[in-house]
Amino acid sequence: MSGKRYLVTGASRGIGAAVVDALARRGDRVMAFGRDEAALRAVAQPHRKKVWVAVGDLRHARARDRLVG
């Protein structure tokens, strides 16, 4: 069990979703960030206590500020 914390962007599908899944399965905590809330929630659902969802678009300064602020 690793127990580290990670932020994964583009986490709603593809490689990002796979990274979230792999990290959560090994015991890490993950903030899954992306634009599609429904898809992010589907990625997070199997890992309810390990994965949190944040919705936004990194192209926008406000989303970036909210994420790291």
Buried (B, 14 or more C-beta within 10 A) or exposed (E): EEEEEBEBBBBBBEEBBEBBBEBBEEEBBBBBBBBEEEBBBBBBEEBEEBBBBBBBEEEEEEBEEEBEE
